[in-house]
Amino acid sequence: MTGLTTHVLDTASGKPAAGLVIELYRIEGSTRTKVKSVATNADGRVDGGPILVGESFVVGTYELVFHAGDYLRGCGVVLTEPAFLDVIPIRFGISDVTAHYHVPLLISPYGYSTYRGS
């Protein structure tokens, strides 16, 4: 499989992060262009296959913006104001359009982790 996928897990609850809004941006120099907005399903993944695939899956710099604060508040978590973690941007590069790029996110109210998955 080629393309860009993600998966969000809520490490505080031990469950997939369902209903978390994610925005994808393409970065070209100082220009940041929104490509699409999606939300995670009950498994913490995005329905419909890769977020970026086909002709739009091109070499470049991208940013996934995870709206973790809204998700956590929606789950009943009481966050400080302002929240320690609210919007989490992850900027990364795609250099091989024949590869699969998986950018998972593990979140809690006070920490997060990501890596290039498979």
N, C-alpha and C positions, 0 to 999 in steps of 0.2 A: 504494500500500500504506500502511496505517496500522499503528501499533504500535511496539514497542520491539525493536530488534535490536542485536547486538554482533558483533564479529569480533576475534580476538586473534592478533597476529603476534609471533613471537619474533625480535626483530631481531638477537640474538646468533648465532642459527643460520641466520637467513634463511628460516625456515619458519613455517607456521601452528602455533599452539600447541595441539596436540591433547591432549585429556584434562584441560584446565584447568577446575577447579571454580569456578563463579560463583554467588553468592547474590544474590537481588534482595529489597530491603526497601522498604517504603513508610514514609515519615517523616511523622508527624502530631504537631506540637508536640514534646514530649520522648519520644513513643512511637515506637519502631522495630519494625515488624511484618514478619516474614519472609513473603514472597509465594511464593517458590519457589527451588529449587536446581537447577542444570543443569550440564552439562559440555560442553566444546567437542568437535566431531568432528575428523576428519582435516584438514579445511579451516580449522580454527580458528573455526568457526561453531557455532551451536546447532541441532540437528536439530528438525524439527517446526514450523518457521515462527517468527514473532516470540515473544520471551520473554513479552511482555505484549501482549494484543490483545483485541478485543471488549469485553464489559461490564466487564472488569477494567482496561481501558486508560482511566484517568480522570485528570483534572487533579490535580496534586499534586507533592510532592517525593519523590524515590526515591534509592536508593543501590544501585549494583552493587558487589559485593565480590568481587574477583578473588583467588584463592588462588595467587598467582604463585610463592611460595617452594616450596610442595608440588610444583607443576608442574616448576620448575627442578630441584629435587632428584631428581624422578622421571626427568629427562633425564640425570642423572649430573653435573650441575653441583655443584661443591663450593662451598657458601656459608659465609660467616662465621657464627658463632653469637654473638649473634643475627644473622640475615640483615639486610643493609642494607634490602632490600625483601622483605617476606614477604607480607602481606595488603594489597592495594591497594583502598581504598574510593573510589568516584567518586560524589559526590552531585550530582544535577541535577534540574531541574524540567521537568515536562511541562505546557505551558500550552495546547496545541491538540490535541484528541483526533481531529482530522481529518488530522493530519500523521503523518509517519514520523520517528521518533527513532532514529538509529543512533549508538551510543556505542562506537566501536572503541578497542582498547587495543594499543599497541606496547610490548613489554616486553623488558628485558634484566636481568641480575642487579643492575645499578647505575643503572637509569633507566627511566622510562616516559613515555609521551605519550598524550594522548587529545584528542578534538575531537568536534564534532557532525558526523557524516558524513551521507551521503545514501543 
